Amino acid sequence: MELNLKRPIIFFDLETTGVDPAKDRIVEISMIKIMPDGTEETKTRRLNPEMPIPAASSAIHHIYDEDVKDCPTFKAVAKSLQNYIEGCDLAGYNSNKFDIPVLVEEFLRAGIDIDMRKTKFIDVQNIFHKMEQRTLVAAYKFYCQKDLTDAHAAEADTRATYEVLKAQLDRYPEELKNDMEFLSEFSTRTKDVDFAGRIICNEDGVECFNFGKHKGRPVCEVFREEPSYYAWMMNGDFPGYTKRVITAIRLRELGNK
């Protein structure tokens, strides 16, 4: 089934120096941009992460320091990338938990305040886990009857994710709607306030902590009772966007006093 699009959608995958959005950097990004008329455009680019690539990461994606030493940095391509994804929805595999937070952090480091408030985020892994519970390699085999022979190459993973979503729509016509807003809602596990999932909204729409000793408690309540917790987070190793979110909550509460 082809996607029913009201605006462009970009399937993307990142290869990185590691798995921490606050510290790690992108070494390769691959994107497939699908227009509402069905036309596609593929872009894959390697980037100099401005830090050594750990051997454990290179063992997975087979990209080494020597491969990217002459490549542009993310900051050098950030503006053109912002223009490319502006007005598009975004989709990936485990993207809500990993790729989106990493991408947003890179934009913040580059000094670009990208606005994604109207963006629909579709995580094909979450749809898969709700339906069958497997990995991307298994998902590709299960839905598309193909072997993903080049797993952990950004473009191969991106193409497989795109094909899996279309196959999911074919397989579950009664459960899934071919509509990006529906798929975005369906593939979201929690109502994240920050992209890293440290802050989420509860059933009443109140921002709450999703980690640590205050998990489940409203952020504003904790900051009122324990102001030092805000300072601890701001000085801690949290993603920049998470710090921006808690600062906005704190300023809002101070303004309501």
Disulfide bonds with the S-S distance in Angstrom:
none
